[in-house]
């Protein structure tokens, strides 16, 4: 059923009771929780707020949220916004490991100033029109946009804030322009929702970003130390590997090496063992404590109904896919 309104109006300016009615009516039709549908509106608001800032630097939207919102490749609600701001263009094409140390420090200082002087004030200006609050996040690279839920009850796993995570050291190509809109817009007529025109990192690159993140995390021990919301990377890769996009990425070994080489230069960590990626020794399958904490994290995602599918993959099914991918990557000629 499509909800129709006699007079076109902006959803975010409706009274809370009317917003709640729209969300509660549309969410079951979409197969998602009301809290998921509500937060998705604010994700789109945040994307529009970011990409409509005058005089901003070139940047791209990337990560799991882009896989679901832009490319429709995964049936998972992604709640955070990963943004790469292009500071690398200031330093030319080829950067050695020796030069990278100083450049990293410069980029991080520039990104902090950019966040403080441009992004934060611009987001605050847009947020105050809707009684939102904008605050620093849990790390120096995060910005949180906090919203007040109109729902009677929420879900612990789904925070009433949109986390924007910034990076200035990551590459922003290949990318392309796309438009995104909230899920609720599919089930309503004559309501105006926040929409955004954004630049998104292509999904083929995101595939390798996630594969190398998994590899490095298992070697470094980061997975066991900070497992919350990490199982989604294994879930995303298990879905991507079965798509045409995933197959293109797997066959694009030049792109794989580009991602590996960039991480090795700008995130120098001997424990990550990036050389193993170059030598067809990917490690993607967790074991022991890492396996246990990831399984618990994935169960939390299932309980929060973060997937649109009526029957999401089980954790064991995901790990079977990942084992297959690991074997394939390590035997590619």
N, C-alpha and C positions, 0 to 999 in steps of 0.2 A: 504494500500500500504506500502511495506517495502522499505526503502531507501537503496540503495547499493552504496558502494564506491569502486573504482577500487583498491586502495591501502589502507591497514589497517592503521589507524592513530589514535592518541589520540584526543578525542573530545576537551579536554581542551586546546590543543595546536594548534587547527585550528584557522585561522584568524577569527576575530569577524563576518565578513560577512557570512562566511561558517557556523559558529555556529548558527547564526540567521536563516539561511536558513533551517538548520536541525530542529531547534526548531519550527519554524513557520509551517513547513510541517507536523511534527509529532504530535504536540499538539492537533489539531482538531481531529485526528484519536484516540487519547487517551481520548478525551472528556474533556480536561482541558485547562486552559489559558496558553499561552506561558510563562508568568511569573512564573506560577506554575511549568511547566516542567523544566524551567531553574533553578529555586531554588532547585528543587529536586536533580539535578546533584551535586550542592554544598553541600547539606545535606549528600549525599553519600561520597563526598570527605572528609567532616569533620569527618564522622564516621570512614573512613579508616585512616585518619590522627591520630585520637585518639587511635584506637585499634591497630595500628602498632607501637606505641611508645615503644622502647626497655625498659625493666626493669620497666614498669609501674606496679602499684598495680592492683589486681583483681578489675574489675568494670563491671557494667551491663548497658545496654541501656534499657530505660523503658519509660512509658508514652504513650501518644496518637500516637506519631510518630512510636513507635514500633508496635502499634496495626495495623497501615496501612502498614508500610514498611516490617515488619517481618511476621506478622500473617495474613495479608489480611482480617482482621475482620471488618474494617470500611472503608467506601468509602469516606474518607475525607483526603485531603492533610494536612499533619502535618509538620510544618516548623521549629520547634525547636527541640533540642536534649537534653533530660534529661538523666543525667549520675549519677549513684550511685557508688561511690568509696568505696571499702570495707575497712574501718578503724575499724569497729566493731569487726572484728576477733582478734584484738589486746587485747580485753578486756574480752574474754571468753563468755560463753553461757548466763548466767543468770545475768542480771544487774538490781539492785533495783532502785527505784525512787530517793533514797537518793544518791546513787553512780552516778546516771545518770547526775546530775548537773555538777559535776567535769569532768566527761567523755565527756559531750557535749562540754565543753570549750576546752578540750584537742583535741578533734576531729576537731573542727572548726579551731583551731590554726594549727593543722597538715595539714588540707585540704588547708588552705591558703598558707602554705609553699610549699605544693605539687603542687599547681597551679602555684605559682610564680617560683619555681625552676625547675620543670620538664615539666608540661603540656604547659605552656605559651611559653617557649623557643622552645619546640619541634614543636608546631603548627606554630610558626613564621618561623621556618626553612623551613617547608614544604610549607607554604603560599607564601614565597617570591619568590619561583620558578615560581609562576603564577601571580605575581604582586598583590597579595591580601594583605590586612592589617588585623592584629589581634590586638584587643583592649580589655581592661577591659569592662565589661558590665555595666548595670544600677545598679546592686548590686554587692557585693563583691564575690558572688558565680557564676558570669556569665563571660563568654568569648564570644566576638563577632568576627566572621570571616566575614569581609566585602568584597563583590565582586562587580565588575563593570558590570552592565547588558549590554548585547550586543543587547538588544531589542530597538526598536524605542520608545516605550512607555511602562510604567509599570502599576501597580495597587497599589493605595495608601495603601491598607490593607497588601500587601505583601512587606515586607522590603527586601532591597538588602543586607541582612546579615543573617548569620546563628547564632542563639543564642545557646550557649552551657551552660546549667545550671547544676551545680555540687552540689552533696550532699554527705556528709560523714557519716550521721547519719542513713541512711535508710538501711534496710536489702537488700541483693542481691540474696536471694533465695526464691522460686525455679527459676532456670534459665537454659538456654540451648544455645548451639552454633548455629548460623544461618549465612547465607550469604544474603547481600542486594545489589541491583543494581538499577540504575536510571530507571524511566519509559521510557525514550527515548530509552533505549537499546532494548525495545520490538519492536521498529519500525525502527530500522536501522541494517544494516549488514556491517561488516568490519570496524566498528568504535569501538574504545576502550574507555570505560567509567570507571570512578572510581568505584570500588566495594569494599565491606568491609566484613570481617568475624568478627562477633561480638558475644558477650554474651548478651542475652536479657532476661529480667525478664519475666517469663511466664505470659500470659494474664489473667489467673485466679487471680493472685495476683493484677495485674493492675486494674481489676474490683473492688476489695475491696478497693484498694488505692483511686480510684475515688469516690466510694460510700461514704467512710468515709470523704474524702475531701469535698464533697457536704454537708454532715451532719454538719461537723464542721464549714464550711463557712457560712451556714445559721444561725447557732446559734451565731457565733462570730460577724457577721455583715461585715465580710471581703468582701462578694460578692458585697454589695452595694458600698463599698469604692473603690474596684478595679475590676470592672466588665469586663474590656477589655480582650477578649480571654478566658473568663470563661464559656460561654455557651457551648463550645465544650465538657465539662465534662458531662453535661446532655445529649447532643447528643450522645456521645460515649457510655454512659451507656444504653441509650434507644436501641441502636443497639446490644450491647453485651448481654443484658438480653434475647435476642431472639435467641441466638446461643447456640450450644452445649457447647462451652467454658463457656458462661455465666451461663448455667444451672449447669455445674460442680462446678463453683464458688459458686453459691447460695447454693448448697447442702453441700459445704465444710465449715461448720461452724467453724471448728478448724482453718482454714486459716483466716476466718473473725476475730476471736478472736485474732489470732496472730498479724494481722495488727492493730487492735484496741489497744491491749496491748502495742505494740511497739510505736505507736503514743502517747499513754498516758504517756509513760515513757520519750520519747525523745522530745516531743512537748507539754510539760505540759501547758495546757490552760483550766482553769475551765469553760470558756465560750463555749468551744467546746463540752462539755457534752458527752464525750466518754462513760460514764457509761450508757447513754441511748442506745447506740449501743449494749452493753452487755445485756440490759434488754428489747430488742425488741421494742425500741421506736425511730426508725430511723426517721429523718426528712429530706426528700429529695425534697419536693415540695415547691418552693419559693412562696412568696406572696408579695403584696404591691410594695414597691420600688425595692426590689430584683427582682421580676418578670418583672417589666418594664425595668430595665437596662439589664437584661439577654436577653429579647426579642430584644432589640435594637442591642445588640452585635451579636445575631444570625442573624439578618437581614443583618448586615455588612458582615458576613461570606457568606451568600447567594449571596450578590452583587458581592463579590470577586470570586465567583464560586469556593469555596474551597471544593466542593463535586464532586465526579466523577459521581454520579447518575444523570440521566437526570431530575429526579423529587425527590429532597431531601425531607425528612420529613418536615412538617411545624412545627413551634414552638409549636403550640397547640397540635399537634400529639405527639411530644416528651414529653410534660408535662403530657399528658394522660398516656403514657407508664410509666413515672416516678411515677405517682400516683399509678398505678397498682403495680409497684415494691415495693414501700413503704408499701402498704397494705400487700403484700405477705411477706416481710421480717419481718414485725411486728406480723405476725401470724404463723410463722414457729415454729414447735414443736421441 
